[in-house]
Amino acid sequence: MLYTEGKITGKGFLTHADREAGVDVQVFGNILVVPDGCESWLSRNGLTAISKSDAQTKYNTFIDAKIASYDEDATPGYYPEEARRAEPVRKTLP
């Protein structure tokens, strides 16, 4: 797996041809995870691969800030249980 810090930027970021070539982007907050062999895709999008441990650290910092600022009462949702599901949860990168 390759890890990078970035965000999906819109048209042309991930094309049909990319998907056919095996580029499968998993998004974890500010971290994008793609299969090995996708270095040219990273380069085309101005992204640089980082180590898994760096990616996990950056993701933890990102998600911890989201968790700290989470306000269940301010979360939209018709049913109260929807608001509870919206609470950010820390995960381990694949």
Secondary structure as a PSIPRED ss2 file (coil, helix, strand):
# PSIPRED VFORMAT (PSIPRED V4.0)

   1 M C   1.000  0.000  0.000
   2 L E   0.000  0.000  1.000
   3 Y E   0.000  0.000  1.000
   4 T E   0.000  0.000  1.000
   5 E E   0.000  0.000  1.000
   6 G C   1.000  0.000  0.000
   7 K C   1.000  0.000  0.000
   8 I C   1.000  0.000  0.000
   9 T C   1.000  0.000  0.000
  10 G C   1.000  0.000  0.000
  11 K C   1.000  0.000  0.000
  12 G C   1.000  0.000  0.000
  13 F C   1.000  0.000  0.000
  14 L C   1.000  0.000  0.000
  15 T C   1.000  0.000  0.000
  16 H H   0.000  1.000  0.000
  17 A H   0.000  1.000  0.000
  18 D H   0.000  1.000  0.000
  19 R H   0.000  1.000  0.000
  20 E H   0.000  1.000  0.000
  21 A C   1.000  0.000  0.000
  22 G C   1.000  0.000  0.000
  23 V C   1.000  0.000  0.000
  24 D C   1.000  0.000  0.000
  25 V C   1.000  0.000  0.000
  26 Q E   0.000  0.000  1.000
  27 V E   0.000  0.000  1.000
  28 F E   0.000  0.000  1.000
  29 G C   1.000  0.000  0.000
  30 N C   1.000  0.000  0.000
  31 I E   0.000  0.000  1.000
  32 L E   0.000  0.000  1.000
  33 V E   0.000  0.000  1.000
  34 V E   0.000  0.000  1.000
  35 P C   1.000  0.000  0.000
  36 D C   1.000  0.000  0.000
  37 G C   1.000  0.000  0.000
  38 C C   1.000  0.000  0.000
  39 E H   0.000  1.000  0.000
  40 S H   0.000  1.000  0.000
  41 W H   0.000  1.000  0.000
  42 L H   0.000  1.000  0.000
  43 S H   0.000  1.000  0.000
  44 R H   0.000  1.000  0.000
  45 N C   1.000  0.000  0.000
  46 G C   1.000  0.000  0.000
  47 L C   1.000  0.000  0.000
  48 T C   1.000  0.000  0.000
  49 A C   1.000  0.000  0.000
  50 I E   0.000  0.000  1.000
  51 S C   1.000  0.000  0.000
  52 K H   0.000  1.000  0.000
  53 S H   0.000  1.000  0.000
  54 D H   0.000  1.000  0.000
  55 A H   0.000  1.000  0.000
  56 Q H   0.000  1.000  0.000
  57 T H   0.000  1.000  0.000
  58 K H   0.000  1.000  0.000
  59 Y H   0.000  1.000  0.000
  60 N H   0.000  1.000  0.000
  61 T H   0.000  1.000  0.000
  62 F H   0.000  1.000  0.000
  63 I H   0.000  1.000  0.000
  64 D H   0.000  1.000  0.000
  65 A H   0.000  1.000  0.000
  66 K H   0.000  1.000  0.000
  67 I H   0.000  1.000  0.000
  68 A H   0.000  1.000  0.000
  69 S H   0.000  1.000  0.000
  70 Y C   1.000  0.000  0.000
  71 D C   1.000  0.000  0.000
  72 E H   0.000  1.000  0.000
  73 D H   0.000  1.000  0.000
  74 A H   0.000  1.000  0.000
  75 T C   1.000  0.000  0.000
  76 P C   1.000  0.000  0.000
  77 G C   1.000  0.000  0.000
  78 Y C   1.000  0.000  0.000
  79 Y C   1.000  0.000  0.000
  80 P H   0.000  1.000  0.000
  81 E H   0.000  1.000  0.000
  82 E H   0.000  1.000  0.000
  83 A H   0.000  1.000  0.000
  84 R H   0.000  1.000  0.000
  85 R H   0.000  1.000  0.000
  86 A C   1.000  0.000  0.000
  87 E C   1.000  0.000  0.000
  88 P C   1.000  0.000  0.000
  89 V C   1.000  0.000  0.000
  90 R C   1.000  0.000  0.000
  91 K C   1.000  0.000  0.000
  92 T C   1.000  0.000  0.000
  93 L C   1.000  0.000  0.000
  94 P C   1.000  0.000  0.000
